[in-house]
Structures are given as C-alpha cells and as structure tokens.
Amino acid sequence: MNLPLLFARRYLLAKRRQNAVNIITAISIVVVAVVTAAMVVVLSTLNGISSLVDSLYSPFDQDITITPATGKTFPRDSLDLAAIKVLPGVKQASWVIEENVLLRSGEGQAVATMKGVEPQYLAMSGLPGHMYSGDPRLENAHGPVVILGAALKDALHVPKDDGVTEPLQVGALVRGRKIGQLSAAAFEQRSVAVAGAFTINLEFDNQYLLAPIGFAARLLHYGNDVNALELQALPGSNPEKLKRAVEAVAGPRFVVRTRYQKNALMYATNANEKWFTFLVLAFIGLIGAFNIIASLTLMMIEKRQDMRTLGGMGATDGFVRRVFFLEGLLIVAVGTAAGLLLGLGLCALQIATGIITLEGSVVEAYPVKVMATDLVMIFCSVMAIGTLAAWVPLRSLSRRYLVAAQ
C-alpha cells in the first residue's frame, strides 16, 4: 500500500478544522479546471477555424501541384503523366492553365483569373457542392462554357447559358506580345456562354473563372503548353510522401509543392496563433497554480500535529514531503480531469447545437474540432505546471513546518 498517497487522499477529502483550507483547496481545483477547459475550448475552436479555412481553399488548391522550376509554362510531354498517375496515393490529375483575363458583358467589365482545367477537375475540386446557380459543366451542345465566381457573375450581370447566345467576352494579351506594342491586334478575344456560378469564399468568388483547358489554350496561344499539373491524393495519403514520389518522377526541372506549401504563410499563421494562444493560457495556468502553494501551506500549518505524530512513529521527513507533494498532485489531477470533461462537454454542445453562431459567415455556427493530440498536450502541460507548483516550494515549506512540528 502506498501510505503517502493514502494520507494525501484522506487529507484531500477530509473535513478540516479551518474552513479556509477547504475554500482555498476548492479554489485551486476550480482554477485548474477552468484553465484546462479554456485550453480545450480555445484550441478546438482554432482547429475548427483552420479546418474551415482549409476547406475554403481546397477547391482551388489540390493536394499536389507541379510547376516548372524556371519559366511560367512547360510542354505537356515534358512530364511523364502516365508514370505519375500510377503512383500510390494519386487519385486524379488535371493539366492547368492559369492567367489573368479581361471579362466583358454588356456595359460591365472586370479583371479575373482564368483557370483552364480538364473536365475531371470539377470532381477533384468538389465544385458541384459549391455551385451557387447553374450547372457544374465546361461544355454544352454547342461548345465550351465557363463557370464564374458568384460575385463576378453578379457584377457583370451576365445571364446563364440559354444554349444560343454567348454573352461573355473573355480577352487576354497575346502570348509574347510586349507591352510597348499594345494595339487592338495585341489582344485575343473570344465569346463564351456561362454555365453557372460557384461560391467558395469572397476572394475566389470575386477572382476566378473556370474554363475548359482547350478554350484557355486557344485564347492565350499556349498550344501544347500548360502552367501546372495538379494532383488529387487518395483519402488518407501522406502528402509529403506523395510529394517525394512525384519529385522522383518529375525530376529537377519541376517544382512539386503540397497544398500546405503553396499556402505556407496562411497555415503558418494559423499554427503560430494556436501555439501563442496555448502559451498564454499555460501562463495563466501557471499564475493560477499559486493557489496550490497557498493550499499546501495552510494544510501544513493545520497538520503540524499530524506531522509530529508521524515523526514520533518513525516517519522520515521525506515521507511527510511525499504526502504533501502527492496532495498537490491530487489537486492538479482532479482539476485537470474536471477541466477536460468540462471542455469536451462545451465542445460537444457547440457541435451538436451550434449555440454560438457566426452572423454573415460562410458557416452558421462557430466551427469546433477536437483533436486527441491537443488533449494529450493539455493534460501533460497542466500536470507539469501543477507538479512544478507543488514541488518547488515544498522543500522550503516542509523544512520550516517540519522543524516547527518537532
């Protein structure tokens, strides 16, 4: 039997002569529980926001993007597409042409980014689930059609495809033409119908136009050249491992990047925000841990007679120190467990009911995502802070009160 733990457990649960000890002990447990719950809720909320941002960007940023190491374009036959498509982890692939264009419809005009893609790209990006109006297709019975961001379509007042008219004019600078040679002949312009509009987020809705890759190549005079090859990975695939496999096939003439590397600043900002928030909450927990010191101090004062009795029975100073050290650990453990349960309960309530809403956002309720790694990190950090708070002052306090008890 672990006698120090037995004494510590009895001291934690026993009634005391001085009510102040009970109150401070309860406050210590509550402080630890509140800080722990706050960590769970805040980190889970940040996880939810990061996942939301990732889902908002994922339609236009596939898992793997291959671009030329030098220059802006490359011939399709310079990359072994067949060898890449059979790599483990690759689900689908699409050639991509991306360039800024001028859009006109009636009196309206706007500068947009045209992304020329193959038909399978619509499924790769999950675009059917993001359609605001119309149909997710790149061709009708008469030829190519395009899909606009919802904000672009509304700004241009361009009508939906009726199978006859082609009301949208797409203009682009002829490839290789220098700015000093601008004239009417410097631009290529084509008319096309609009199949529908998508909505993902404000940035993409105001910026992007999806077009068939053949239409984009003819407009820009690209011939057989493209700007990139984008790959969709199989669910559960390791992006970094897939990237290395693709690099081995593509060779040094190409740059292979994961979605996270393409948006490194955004993901790094989210990660840094999460860590900064965690450190702030941990610091608050460290300040709150001083309640444990106060609780142990008062308990030593109250239990001086017990220490004197234990000493008379042959208990060593180390035994008594372990009793109060374990008392501090029990306070932290109870508070941490209560905080984890409280935090998980609040997260579950938000996930189930969406009680905290986001007005005017792309989602109705505040996103929450609980991660097991966060729970382990929170438990370990709070226990470490509590252990430090219980151990550091214990030697000086126990020495003082053990001497007084003798």
ABEGO torsion letter per residue (X at the ends): XBAAAAAAAAAAABBBABAAAAAAAAAAAAAAAAAAAAAAAAAAAAAAAAAAAAAAAAAABBABBBBBABEABBBAAABBAAAAAABBGBABBBBBBBBBBBBBBEABBBBBBBBBBBAAAAAAAGAAAABABEBBBABBAAEBBBBBBAAAAAAAGBBBBAGABBABBBBBBBBGBBAAABBAAABBBBBBBBAEBBBABAAAAAABBBBBAAAAAAAAGAEABBABBBBBBBBGBBAAAAAAAAAAAAEAABBBBBAAAAAAAAAAAAAAAAAAAAAAAAAAAAAAAAAAAAAAAAAAAAAAAAAAAAAAAGBBAAAAAAAAAAAAAAAAAAAAAAAAAAAAAAAAAAAAAGABBBBGBABABBBBBBBAAAAAAAAAAAAAAAAAAAAAAAAAAAAAAAAAAX
